Amino acid sequence: LEQAETALRDTLSLADGAAEDDISRLVTVYESMKPKDAAALFEAMDPEFAAGFLARMAPDAASAVFSRMPPLTAYAVSANIAGRNAGAARENTQ
């Protein structure tokens, strides 16, 4: 049973690493796109999903994308980014 748990942990660790590599690669791709094209792509995404990528992008690349998004989309994505750790901050102060 311990061997199976160790094997499962190792497999999950590999999968997590591969997923992180994929996400990092996508962030790099989105940063390299023309801001207008990236904005159109992020506008089509769920705001919470888009927030995950935009929060990881370099600030200058993210700001160029945000400036080309419709205001309501930019607001929704911004609210998602800002609210991500709000609960954790409140829990640490209690």
C-alpha positions in Angstrom: 0.0 0.0 0.0 2.9 2.4 0.8 4.5 1.6 -2.6 1.2 2.4 -4.3 0.8 5.7 -2.4 4.4 6.6 -3.3 3.8 5.8 -7.0 0.6 7.8 -7.0 2.3 10.8 -5.4 5.1 10.6 -8.0 2.6 10.4 -10.8 0.6 13.3 -9.5 3.8 15.3 -9.1 4.8 14.7 -12.7 1.3 15.6 -13.9 1.4 18.9 -11.8 4.8 19.7 -13.3 3.6 19.1 -16.8 0.5 21.2 -16.3 2.6 24.0 -14.9 4.9 23.8 -17.9 1.9 24.0 -20.2 0.4 27.0 -18.5 3.8 28.8 -18.4 4.1 28.1 -22.1 0.7 29.6 -22.8 1.5 32.7 -20.8 4.6 33.2 -22.9 2.5 32.7 -26.1 -0.1 35.2 -25.0 2.6 37.8 -24.0 4.1 37.4 -27.5 0.8 38.0 -29.3 -0.3 41.4 -30.5 -2.3 42.9 -27.6 -5.4 43.4 -29.8 -5.4 39.7 -30.8 -4.8 38.6 -27.2 -7.5 40.9 -25.9 -10.0 39.3 -28.4 -9.0 35.8 -27.2 -9.3 36.7 -23.5 -12.7 38.4 -24.1 -13.9 35.0 -25.4 -12.8 33.3 -22.2 -14.6 33.1 -18.9 -13.3 36.0 -16.8 -12.0 33.7 -14.0 -10.1 31.6 -16.5 -8.7 34.7 -18.3 -7.6 36.2 -14.9 -5.4 33.1 -14.3 -3.3 33.9 -17.4 -3.4 37.7 -17.2 -2.2 37.6 -13.5 0.9 35.7 -14.6 1.8 37.9 -17.5 4.4 40.6 -17.3 2.7 43.9 -16.2 3.5 45.7 -19.5 2.1 42.9 -21.6 -1.0 42.5 -19.4 -1.7 46.3 -19.4 -1.5 46.4 -23.2 -4.0 43.6 -23.4 -6.3 45.2 -20.7 -6.3 48.5 -22.6 -7.7 46.7 -25.7 -10.5 44.9 -23.9 -14.0 46.2 -23.6 -14.3 48.0 -20.3 -16.8 45.5 -18.8 -14.5 42.5 -19.7 -11.5 44.3 -18.3 -13.4 45.0 -15.1 -14.6 41.4 -14.7 -11.1 40.0 -15.2 -9.6 42.7 -12.8 -12.2 41.8 -10.2 -11.3 38.2 -10.4 -7.6 38.9 -10.0 -8.2 41.3 -7.1 -10.5 38.9 -5.3 -8.4 35.7 -5.6 -6.6 36.0 -2.3 -9.1 38.3 -0.5 -10.4 35.4 1.6 -6.9 34.3 2.5 -6.0 37.8 3.7 -9.1 37.9 5.9 -8.4 34.5 7.4 -4.9 35.6 8.4 -6.2 38.6 10.2 -8.7 36.7 12.3 
